[in-house]
Amino acid sequence: MSPVLTIFSAPKAFRGHVGIIQDNAIRSWSRLRPAPKIILFGAESETGDVAQRVQVDLVPDVAQNTHGTPLLSDMFSRANSMAAGDVLAFVSADIILGQSLIEATRIVASWSNNFLLVAQRRDVDVRESLDFDAGPDTALGGISARGRLHSPGAIDLFVYRRGQYAGMPPFAIGRTAYDNWLLWNTMDSGIPLVDATDYVTLLHQNHDYLHAPTVDVWNGKEARENRQWIKHWTNYYTIVNANWKLTADGRVVPATTWKYRTARPRQALSHALRSTRRLRTRLKTWRSALRYGS
């Protein structure tokens, strides 16, 4: 059967624990049916070994910013030209996928010409290589019950129609803000943003960040450069900003429940708290000085 989906990702070096969980993730993608086309971006020799073993396409040369970090915009452009069909998925390389993603893609793609499908992940501890010989859902069933639903601000899956993000800014991968931009740009362009959390099983394998000990992915220079494309704090969209949802029984319905309706007020409150953090810190220090006479 022709692929329903083209999956692309940019894995880190396949070393130690990170190597184990990335190998788990990519093998789970390869066992989906019909088998998706898989594209891996990266020049690490271990990535080439995995690409050959799992039979995926490898793109070692990716455009970089002045800091030497690969650009997500180039990956989206290259994946767009290499895709096997009309629907692509950018997925973090530590995410295990189940067959529900293929079914969700079919449902939403038949519902709308353009869309962005996202879903909240479940965090699980995995330390060993997993067996997917019986299919990814068999392995999923054994560990998903241990998973804890992550906040809607962490986004590791983006399923969309080919050519939809041709004008993406030069985001550095692995730094903040590009995921928020994708969701905001989708809504700003009048394209449906679909939350498929109730339908899609998405498992994130927990890991540390020892692979990048000197990089501040949230507040460093590259993070600030990424943030400039957001333009305004109201554009930091998360999954609960979705205007549609895919229900557990496979229906696409308006996202009108309480968690979606309160997304904007909670965002405003969060911004207000952040903007007053420095003042609150000073007040706390001043009160402590009065209390202890220092």
N, C-alpha and C positions, 0 to 999 in steps of 0.2 A: 504494500500500500504506500501511496505517496505520503511524505511527512505532513502532519497537521501543523507542525511547529518547527522553527529553527531556533535553537537555544545557543546563546553565546555568553562567554564569561571571560574574566581575566584572573586566572588563579595566581596565587603567590607561589614561591618556590615549594616544591613537593619534598619538604624535609620535616622530620620529626612528626609531632602530633598533627600539625597543620597539613602535612602531606597525607597522613592517613585519612583525615576527614574530607579533604578535597577529593581523594581517590574514591571514597564512599559516595560522595555527591555525584561525581561525573558518571560513575558506573550506574547509579540509580537512574540518571537521565537516559543512559543508553538502553535501559531495559523497558522504557515506556513503549507503548504500542498504539498506533504505528510508530516505529522508531523515528525520533526527531533527527534532524541534521544538527550536529554539535560543532561549534566553532570556538576554539580556545585562542586567546590572545596572550602572547608572552614568549620571551626569548630564552627562558631558563631551559637547560638541557633536560631536566626532569620532566618539564612540560611536554617536550618532544617525545620522551619515552612513553608517557601516559597517552598522548595523542595517537601514537602508533599502536599501542596495546588495545585501546578502546575504539580505535578506528574513528577518530574525529579529525576535523580540519584544523590545522595549526597555522596561525598568522604571527610570525616572530617579530616583524617590523611594524611598530605602532608609533605614530607621531607623538612627540613629547613636548612638555612645556620647558621653560628655561631651567627648571629644577631637575629635569630628567625624569619626571613622572609621566607615565602614559596618559594620553587624553581620551576621555570617554567619547567625545564627539567623533574622533577618528574611528573608534571601534563601532559606533552606531552606523557610521557611513559605510565602512567596509562590510559589516554584517548585512546591511541593506542590499549591497550588490552581490553578496554571496548566498543569500537566503534561498532555500529550496521552495518556498511558497510565499503566501501573502501575510503570514503572521509570524512575528519573532518574539522571543523572550530573552531579556537580559536578566541573568540570575547570578547572585553571589555564589562563589565557588565552594562555599561550605554548606549549601542548602540541599537537602535530600528531597526529591520530588516523588509524588505518587501519581498513579493513573488518573486521579481526579483532576489533575491539571489539564490533561488532554481533553477530558470531557467538558471541563469548564471553558476551555478555548473554543471548542466546537459550538457550545451553546451561545456564548457571547458574540462570536464571529458571525453566526447566522442571525443574531439579533440586530447588529449594527455594523455599518460599513467601517466606521472608525471607533476606536475605544482604547482605553488603557485599563487593564485588569491588574489589580494588586491584591495582596492578602497579608494579614498578620501572620508572623511566624510563631512556631513553638520552639522554645529553647530546650535542648536535651544534652546530656553529658554522654559523649561517645568517645571511647579510648581505643577501640579496636576496629579492625577491618570487618565490614558487614557482608553477609552472604545474600546476594540478590539473585541467585540461580532460580528461585521460585517466583521471581518478580519483585519489584520494589515494594508493593503493598504488603507482602508477607513480612518483610523486615520492618516496615513502618508500623505494622500492628503490634510488634513486640516492644517498640520504644516510644511510640507517640503518647501512650498513656502517662509516661513519665514527664512529658513535655509541659512547659509552663508558657502560657500565652504571653508574648512580648507586647510592649506598648505599641500603639499605632504609628509612632514616630520612626520606628526602624523598618525600612522598606527594602526587601531583598529580592523581589520578583516584580518585573515589569513586562507584561504581555501586551503587545500593540500591533497595529497594522503597519505593514511595510511602507517605508517612506514618510511616516508620520512625523518624525523629528529631524528632518533634513537640516533645519537651521539651529541645531543645538550649539550653545556657546562652548568655548574650549575648556570644559571642566576637567580638572585633574581627578583621576580615579582614586578612590580610597580616602578622599577628603570629604568634608561635609557639604551640604546644600544642593548637590546635583539631584538627589532624589526628591527633595522638596520642590525644586524647580520643575521637574518632570510632571509632578502632579498639578502644580499651579498652572503651568503652560497648557496642559491638557484642558483644564476647566476654562481657562481664559480663551482658548481657541474654540470653545463650544463643543468639545469632544467629550462623550460620556466617560466619567471616571467610575469604575465598577469595583466595589469591595467584595471579594470572593472568599473572605475568611471562613464563612459558614460552610463552604463547599470544598475548598481546596486544602489538602493536607500539605503543610509546608514546615519542614523540620530544619532548624538551625542547630548545627553542632557547635557547642560552646568551645571557645579557645581563648588563649591569651594574645597579647600583641607584642611578643618578643621579636617578631620578624621586623618591626619598625620601632626600635626603642628610642630613636632620636627625633621622631616625627610627631608633631602635635596635630592630629587630624582634625581637631575641633577649632583650635584658636591660632594655629601657625599661619605663616605667610600664605601658603597655598590655600588654606581654608578660607582666609580672608579674600583671596582672589576669586575663589569659587562663589563666595557670598555676594560679591558685587553684582552678580547677574540676577539675584533675587529681587534687588531694587528696593523692596520695602518689607518690613516685618510681617505685614498682613499676607504676604505671598509664601510664607513658610507653611505649605500645605502638608498634611499627613493623611493617613488612610481614612480617618473619620471626616475628612472634607469631601469624601465621595458623594456623588449625587444619585448613584444607583448601587444596588447590591445584588449579588447572586445568592439566593436562598439555598438552604441545605437540600431542598427538593428540586433544585435546578431551574428556578424561575428568576428572571431579571425584573426587579421591582424598584420603585423609587426608594431612596435611602431617607426615610422620614422619621426614624425612631429617635429617641432622646439623645443618644450618643452623637448622632450626626447633627441634630439641631443645636446642640450646645457646643459644637466644635469652635465656632467663631468667638463666642463669649469667653470660653476657656482659654483660647489663644490670646485674647486681649488681656485677660487677667495675668497670664503667664508673662506676657511682655511687660506689663506694669510692674510686676514683681522683679523682673530682671533689671528694669530701668532704675529702680530705687534701691538696688542691692548695695551700691556704694554708700548711699546715705544711711541705710539701715545698719551697715557695718560700723560706720562712724558713731551712730547713736549708741550701738551696743558697747563700743569701746569707751565712749564717754560715760555711760552708766556704770560700767565696771570700774572706771577710774574713780568715780564718786563713791561707789560702794566700798572700795577697798583702800581709798585714800591715797592713791598713787598719782 
